[in-house]
Amino acid sequence: MVFMKFARRIIFKFHVFLLLVARLACADVIRDDGASSKYLRPRELNSFFNLKLFWKEGYKWQGSSSEKKWCMQCTLNRCSEGSSIKIDTCDRSDSRQQFFFDDGRIRSRKNKDVCLERQGRSIKLDQCNNSINQKWDELSTSREFQLRIPGNKYKCASQHHHPKKNERVYLTSCKKSIDNKTDKWIVY
């Protein structure tokens, strides 16, 4: 009888634990502006993704109305410190194009010691730290988003005009990027 009570209590606690874990995995993150949306959870380091320029029917890049999948990629093979960020044809197996979202930072999968950092208008990989220059707006897993400095709706990460292979990604006017339909990214 005592054993049965003990077993039921353990099973109940285990179910509560599983429900809590499931709730955390699906929880909405509240942004600084009070909005709530489905975002990648901070410290989700076991789930990498590519960052692809958002494209939809009706877009026309470089005179073509068919989709070309452009993803962020570090310029140096080892994604070492100082590597710039460019766009290239998306390749889900290329670890130079894979990233993690880590407490507001975007961390490279190829070299987990480096994060995307704003250096003036440039975006480069630098040693991960708590610098404000490594913080980005949260990435949405369910829709397109602008990759911006937290609290600044005027500067976006883009190559700002119709994309071509090997163009650098840098901070530019969101308005310019919107005009060229290159202001949004999507987790791919």
Secondary structure, DSSP 8 states (H G I E B T S, - for coil): -HHHHHHHHHHHHHHHHHHHHHHHHT--EE-TTS-EE-B--TT-TT--EEEEE---TT--BTTB-S---EEEEESSTT--TT-BEEEEE--TT-GGGEEEEETTEEEESSSTTEEEEEETTEEEEEE--S-GGG-----BSSS-B--B-TT-SSEEEE--SS--TT-B-EEEEHHHHHHTT-S-EEE-
